[in-house]
């Protein structure tokens, strides 16, 4: 149960960061927003894989 809560919190944090960056910096720029969103998701995936590797 605890691991599910951590995953949900991690995904909600990812969504909040993506939406926040979209609204604040890239509201009317589609391609730039898409590239930054992909970069943020890749950074979150890399971070999560490094955490899983340590566990």
HELIX and SHEET records of a PDB file:
HELIX    1   1 UNK A    2  UNK A   25  1                                  24    
HELIX    2   2 UNK A   30  UNK A   54  1                                  25    
END                                                                             
